[in-house]
Amino acid sequence: MRFSPSWRGWALMAGSFCLLTALPALASAPLAQTALDPPSAQPAPAPPALPPSAPDGAAVLDGPDLVVLPLPAGTVLDREGKLSATLRAVGTDPRVRMRWFALDRNNWVLFQRPFEMAAGGEAVDVSDSLYLWRWGDAHVGDWSEVRSIALQIESDVDNVWVDALALDAGPGDTDPRELAGPEAWLKRIAFGDHETRERIAEGYVLLTDAVDDLHPADLREMHAQMRRTRAWVRRTFGPAVHPIADATPVRFLLFRRRSDYAAFYRRLGTQWNCSIAAPRTPGYTIQDISACWYDPAESGQAVFLHEAAHSVIAHDLRLPTGTAEHSWLQEGLANYLQICVFPGSLDVEAFAKNFDEPIGHDSFFRPLSELCHQRCPSRHYAQLASVVSFLASQRPGWLREIAAGLSAGRGLEDVLAELGTDVNELESLWYIWGRLSFTAPPAPGGSHPHFPRPVEWK
């Protein structure tokens, strides 16, 4: 595949950046297109690793199908900016798949935008608002941290021309008390022309079409649950908290009907140019957007808290839910809080019974080395919640360092090694703590808090 005659280097023109000289020729190698699936499915293939940025703003090339274009020093993008390009492609296949990447100073992929275009040689205008780009598969950041834009070719194609490329930095700050830009777009995708209620405050957006079932006081209480969750995260993780700072709020969507909840993810996938399988669970979080359908029972309130925890953790600790290396901690934290606040979510005898059994690959409690590198299914949630309870109560410094390390792209084993321990010792300490803490189930009819209730809920 050949890029020609295209442009290299950014120039500032009337608030936009345009590319100005020719890129060298590159050979082609197809890559699989990323898809988004529920947590129980296999993770999407990761984008290729990138080399360190080249000096003096030169374009960075890596492999046969990727070109990286550094932004000028001092460029600050906004999620309401826009990337526009005029492209031409020629190949044997009628269409060509491509993907934009937005990279930070370490060349981590923070955002991505796949797209397709005809490969018949005609000029095609591509223009997308930056809030239509979804997160990278493993790292979280905001647009102000982007330092370069990359274009990847994912199909076998002969020639690609980039005739024009412009990047509008965006309008800057907007009023956080009003639905505008990305939040107004999300409301349209979620609820269409349905009547809705909304609550916007303190970095949260709560939207629902269950207007006949929920009163303003109900929305205030749901907002309070999100506020308590964030307060707990910030107290527990301290310096490991590094929230996304581009005015993106934590967003929660509450649907009146289950069918509308499932259909939302299909529509969101269409907007993101990817496939999102319909969730099989009553609640689901993708990026820092959580959703569930309305259920007035306590079980429905527990689902709300669980999903709200996922979105706050993704946003404030930069731990995306769909990443295999983060899944055990994301699910452990969300389920820990759910069990703390709604202890009836877990059978009263669960811990006493299972801490009396050995850990094994065929046991209820699995080796931690098995769980910390996979997208964990729900059958492991109780175990992961107990691991978080142990860390939060017995090794809070470890918990903070683990969260910070995973967010920075380090593996759990590397973080624990820096702490002078390893996964086997963590597992042993957790298991001994559990056997001592859950010696017997509570008496029938008595209260059964599995874990102490956090002060934020007292």
C-alpha positions in Angstrom: 0.0 0.0 0.0 1.3 3.5 -0.9 0.5 6.8 0.8 0.8 9.4 -2.0 0.8 12.3 -2.6 -0.1 13.1 0.9 0.9 15.4 3.7 3.4 15.4 6.5 3.8 17.9 9.4 1.1 20.1 11.1 0.5 23.7 10.4 -1.9 26.0 12.3 -4.5 27.7 10.1 -7.4 29.7 11.5 -7.7 27.5 14.6 -7.3 24.2 12.7 -4.3 22.0 11.9 -3.5 20.9 8.3 -1.0 18.4 7.1 1.5 19.8 4.6 4.1 17.4 2.7 4.3 13.9 1.3 4.4 10.7 3.3 6.6 7.8 2.3 5.3 4.6 0.7 4.2 1.8 3.1 3.4 -1.8 2.5 0.1 -3.2 3.6 -0.9 -5.9 6.1 -4.5 -6.4 7.2 -5.4 -6.3 10.9 -8.6 -7.5 12.6 -11.3 -4.9 13.3 -12.0 -4.3 16.9 -15.4 -5.2 18.4 -16.8 -4.5 21.8 -18.4 -7.4 23.7 -19.9 -8.0 27.1 -17.3 -8.8 29.9 -17.7 -12.5 29.5 -16.6 -12.5 25.9 -13.0 -12.5 24.6 -11.2 -9.1 24.5 -10.7 -7.3 21.3 -7.3 -7.5 19.7 -5.0 -4.7 20.8 -3.6 -2.1 18.5 0.1 -2.5 17.6 2.7 -1.1 20.0 4.2 2.1 18.9 7.8 3.4 19.2 8.8 6.5 21.2 8.0 9.8 19.5 10.5 11.0 16.9 12.4 14.2 17.7 11.7 17.6 16.1 8.1 16.7 15.2 8.9 14.3 12.5 6.3 11.7 11.4 6.8 8.3 13.1 6.3 5.2 11.1 5.9 1.7 12.6 5.4 -1.4 10.5 3.8 -1.6 7.1 0.4 0.0 7.8 0.6 2.8 10.4 1.7 6.4 10.2 1.9 8.7 13.3 1.7 12.4 13.0 2.8 14.5 16.0 0.8 17.6 17.0 2.6 20.9 17.4 3.9 21.6 20.9 1.2 23.3 23.0 -1.8 21.9 21.1 -4.7 21.2 23.5 -7.6 19.3 22.0 -11.2 19.2 23.3 -13.7 16.4 23.0 -15.9 18.7 21.0 -13.3 19.2 18.4 -13.4 17.5 15.0 -11.1 15.7 12.6 -11.8 16.1 8.9 -9.9 14.5 6.0 -10.3 13.9 2.2 -9.0 10.5 1.3 -8.7 8.4 -1.8 -7.9 4.7 -2.0 -7.3 2.1 -4.8 -7.4 -1.6 -4.3 -8.8 -4.9 -5.5 -11.4 -5.0 -2.7 -14.3 -2.5 -3.2 -13.9 -1.1 0.3 -10.9 -0.4 2.6 -11.0 -0.4 6.4 -9.0 2.2 8.3 -8.7 3.4 11.9 -7.7 6.7 13.5 -5.8 6.6 16.8 -5.2 9.4 19.2 -2.0 8.9 21.2 -0.6 10.4 24.4 3.1 11.4 25.0 3.9 7.7 25.8 2.2 6.6 22.5 -0.6 4.9 24.5 -3.8 4.7 22.5 -6.3 6.9 24.3 -9.0 7.1 21.6 -9.8 5.3 18.3 -12.2 5.7 15.4 -12.6 2.9 12.8 -14.1 3.7 9.4 -14.6 2.3 6.0 -14.5 3.9 2.6 -14.7 3.0 -1.1 -11.5 1.9 -2.8 -12.3 3.0 -6.3 -10.1 6.0 -6.4 -12.8 8.7 -5.8 -12.3 11.3 -3.2 -14.1 10.7 0.1 -14.7 13.3 2.8 -14.4 11.9 6.3 -15.4 14.2 9.2 -16.1 13.1 12.8 -16.6 14.9 16.1 -13.9 13.7 18.5 -16.6 12.6 21.0 -17.5 9.9 18.5 -14.1 8.3 19.0 -14.2 5.6 21.6 -11.6 4.8 24.2 -8.5 2.8 23.5 -8.7 -0.9 24.5 -6.4 -0.7 27.5 -5.8 3.0 28.5 -7.9 5.9 29.5 -7.1 9.6 29.1 -8.6 12.9 27.9 -8.2 14.8 24.7 -6.0 17.4 26.3 -3.3 14.7 26.7 -3.3 13.7 23.0 0.1 14.4 21.4 -0.3 12.7 18.0 -2.8 11.3 15.6 -2.2 8.0 13.8 -3.8 6.4 10.7 -3.8 2.7 10.4 -4.8 0.7 7.2 -6.6 -2.5 8.1 -7.3 -3.8 4.6 -5.1 -5.0 1.7 -5.0 -1.9 -0.6 -2.7 -0.7 -3.3 -2.7 3.1 -2.8 -4.1 5.6 -0.3 -4.0 9.4 -0.8 -4.6 11.9 2.0 -5.4 15.0 0.0 -6.4 17.1 3.0 -6.4 16.7 6.8 -7.7 19.3 9.3 -8.0 19.0 13.1 -10.2 21.5 14.9 -9.1 21.7 18.5 -12.7 22.4 19.8 -14.5 25.1 21.5 -13.0 24.6 25.0 -15.1 24.7 28.2 -18.9 24.3 28.2 -21.4 24.9 30.9 -21.4 21.6 33.0 -25.0 22.3 34.1 -26.5 21.9 30.6 -26.7 19.0 28.2 -24.6 20.1 25.2 -22.5 18.4 22.6 -21.6 14.9 23.7 -24.2 14.6 26.5 -27.0 15.9 24.2 -25.8 13.4 21.6 -25.8 10.5 24.1 -29.4 11.5 25.2 -30.6 11.3 21.6 -28.9 7.9 21.1 -30.3 6.5 24.3 -33.9 7.8 24.5 -34.7 9.3 21.1 -37.9 11.3 21.4 -39.0 9.8 24.7 -39.8 12.1 27.5 -36.9 12.1 30.0 -35.9 13.4 33.3 -32.3 14.4 34.0 -30.1 15.4 36.9 -26.8 17.2 36.2 -24.5 18.0 39.1 -21.0 17.6 40.5 -19.6 15.8 37.5 -22.5 13.4 37.0 -25.2 13.2 34.4 -28.2 11.0 35.2 -30.8 10.5 32.5 -34.0 8.4 32.5 -37.1 7.9 30.5 -38.9 6.2 33.5 -40.7 9.5 34.2 -43.9 7.9 35.5 -42.0 5.8 38.0 -39.3 8.1 39.3 -39.8 11.3 41.1 -37.2 14.1 41.5 -36.4 12.7 45.0 -35.6 9.4 43.5 -33.1 11.0 41.1 -31.6 12.9 44.0 -31.0 9.7 45.9 -29.5 8.0 42.9 -27.2 11.0 42.5 -26.3 10.7 46.2 -25.3 7.1 45.6 -22.9 8.1 42.8 -21.6 10.9 45.0 -20.9 8.5 47.9 -19.2 6.1 45.5 -16.9 8.8 44.3 -16.1 9.9 47.9 -15.3 6.3 48.8 -13.0 5.9 45.8 -11.2 9.1 46.5 -10.8 8.3 50.2 -9.6 4.8 49.5 -7.3 5.4 46.7 -5.9 8.9 47.5 -3.0 9.7 45.2 -3.9 6.9 42.8 -7.0 8.9 41.8 -6.4 10.6 38.4 -9.8 11.5 36.9 -10.3 12.3 33.3 -10.1 16.0 33.2 -11.7 17.2 30.0 -15.1 18.0 31.6 -16.4 14.6 30.7 -19.0 13.7 33.4 -19.7 10.2 34.7 -22.9 9.2 32.9 -25.8 6.9 33.9 -28.7 5.9 31.8 -31.8 4.4 33.4 -34.2 2.8 30.9 -37.9 2.2 31.5 -38.0 -0.9 29.4 -35.5 -3.7 29.1 -35.8 -3.8 25.3 -34.8 -0.1 25.0 -31.8 -0.8 27.3 -30.6 -3.6 24.9 -31.3 -1.5 21.8 -29.2 1.4 23.1 -26.0 -0.6 22.8 -26.7 -1.5 19.2 -27.3 2.2 18.4 -24.1 3.2 20.3 -22.1 0.6 18.3 -23.4 2.1 15.1 -22.3 5.6 16.2 -18.8 4.2 17.2 -18.5 2.2 13.9 -18.1 -1.1 15.9 -20.2 -3.9 17.1 -21.5 -4.0 20.7 -23.3 -7.2 21.7 -26.5 -6.8 23.6 -25.7 -7.2 27.3 -27.0 -10.4 29.0 -27.0 -8.7 32.4 -29.5 -6.2 34.0 -26.7 -3.6 34.0 -23.7 -2.8 31.9 -20.9 -0.2 31.8 -18.8 0.7 28.8 -16.2 3.4 29.2 -17.7 5.7 31.9 -21.2 5.2 30.6 -23.4 3.0 32.8 -26.9 1.8 32.1 -29.6 -0.5 33.5 -33.3 -0.8 33.2 -35.7 0.4 35.9 -36.4 -2.0 38.8 -37.8 -0.6 42.0 -36.8 -3.6 44.1 -33.7 -3.7 46.2 -32.0 -5.9 43.6 -32.5 -3.0 41.1 -31.0 -0.5 43.5 -28.0 -2.9 43.9 -27.5 -3.1 40.1 -27.6 0.7 39.9 -24.9 1.0 42.6 -22.8 -1.7 41.0 -22.8 -0.1 37.5 -22.3 3.4 38.9 -19.2 2.1 40.7 -17.8 0.8 37.5 -18.2 4.1 35.7 -16.7 6.1 38.6 -13.8 3.7 38.8 -13.2 3.9 35.1 -13.4 7.7 35.1 -11.5 8.5 38.3 -8.9 5.6 38.4 -8.6 5.3 34.6 -9.3 1.5 34.7 -11.5 0.6 31.7 -14.0 -2.2 32.4 -13.3 -4.3 29.3 -9.5 -4.8 29.8 -8.4 -8.2 30.9 -5.7 -6.9 33.2 -8.2 -4.6 35.0 -11.2 -6.8 35.1 -10.5 -8.5 38.4 -10.1 -5.2 40.2 -13.0 -3.5 38.5 -15.3 -6.3 39.3 -13.9 -6.7 42.8 -14.4 -3.1 43.6 -18.0 -2.9 42.2 -19.1 -6.1 43.9 -17.4 -5.1 47.2 -19.4 -1.9 47.3 -22.6 -3.6 46.3 -22.2 -6.2 49.0 -21.3 -3.6 51.6 -24.4 -1.5 50.9 -26.8 -4.4 49.9 -25.5 -7.4 51.8 -28.6 -9.4 50.7 -26.9 -9.5 47.2 -24.8 -12.5 48.4 -26.0 -15.6 50.1 -25.4 -15.4 53.9 -23.3 -18.6 54.0 -21.2 -17.9 50.9 -17.9 -16.9 52.5 -18.1 -19.2 55.5 -18.7 -22.1 53.3 -16.1 -21.4 50.6 -13.3 -20.2 52.8 -13.6 -23.7 54.4 -12.7 -25.2 51.0 -9.3 -25.3 49.3 -8.3 -23.0 46.4 -8.1 -24.8 43.1 -8.7 -24.6 39.4 -11.9 -26.6 39.9 -13.0 -25.0 43.2 -15.3 -22.0 43.9 -12.2 -20.0 44.9 -9.7 -20.0 42.0 -6.0 -19.1 42.2 -5.5 -15.4 41.9 -2.9 -16.0 39.2 -5.8 -17.4 37.1 -8.2 -14.5 37.7 -5.9 -11.5 37.3 -5.4 -11.9 33.5 -8.9 -12.5 32.2 -12.2 -10.8 31.8 -13.8 -12.3 34.8 -17.3 -13.9 34.6 -19.8 -13.4 37.3 -19.2 -16.7 39.1 -15.9 -15.1 40.4 -17.4 -11.8 41.6 -17.8 -12.9 45.3 -14.2 -14.0 45.5 -12.9 -10.8 43.9 -15.1 -8.7 46.3 -13.5 -10.5 49.2 -10.0 -9.9 47.8 -10.8 -6.2 47.6 -12.2 -6.3 51.2 -8.9 -7.8 52.4 -6.8 -5.3 50.6 -8.9 -2.3 51.7 -8.9 -3.4 55.4 -5.5 -5.1 55.7 -3.2 -3.7 52.9 -4.7 -0.4 51.8 -1.3 0.8 50.5 -1.1 -2.2 48.3 -4.6 -1.5 46.9 -3.6 2.1 46.0 -0.3 1.0 44.4 -2.1 -1.8 42.4 -4.7 0.6 41.0 -2.0 3.2 40.1 0.2 0.6 38.5 -2.5 -1.1 36.4 -3.7 2.3 35.2 -0.1 3.1 34.1 0.1 -0.1 32.1 2.1 -2.2 34.4 1.2 -5.8 35.2 0.0 -6.9 38.7 3.1 -9.1 39.1 5.4 -6.1 38.5 3.5 -3.9 40.9 3.6 -6.6 43.6 7.3 -7.1 43.1 7.9 -3.5 43.7 6.0 -3.9 47.0 8.2 -6.8 47.9 5.6 -9.5 47.5 4.0 -11.6 44.8 0.6 -13.0 43.7 1.2 -16.2 45.7 1.8 -14.3 48.9 -1.2 -12.1 48.3 -3.4 -15.1 47.8 -2.1 -16.8 50.9 -2.6 -13.7 53.1 -6.1 -13.2 51.7 -7.1 -16.8 52.2 -5.8 -16.8 55.9 -7.7 -13.6 56.5 -10.9 -15.0 55.0 -10.7 -18.2 57.1 -10.3 -16.2 60.2 -13.0 -13.6 59.3 -15.7 -15.9 58.1 -15.5 -18.8 60.6 -19.3 -19.5 60.6 -22.5 -18.1 59.1 -24.6 -15.8 61.3 -27.5 -17.1 63.3 -30.8 -17.5 61.4 -32.8 -14.3 61.4 -29.8 -12.1 62.4 -28.1 -9.5 60.3 -25.4 -10.7 58.0 -23.1 -7.9 56.8 -20.3 -9.6 55.0 -18.1 -6.5 55.0 -18.3 -3.4 57.2 -20.4 -0.6 55.7 -18.2 2.3 54.5 -18.5 5.6 56.4 -19.9 7.2 53.2 -23.1 5.2 53.6 -23.5 5.6 57.4 
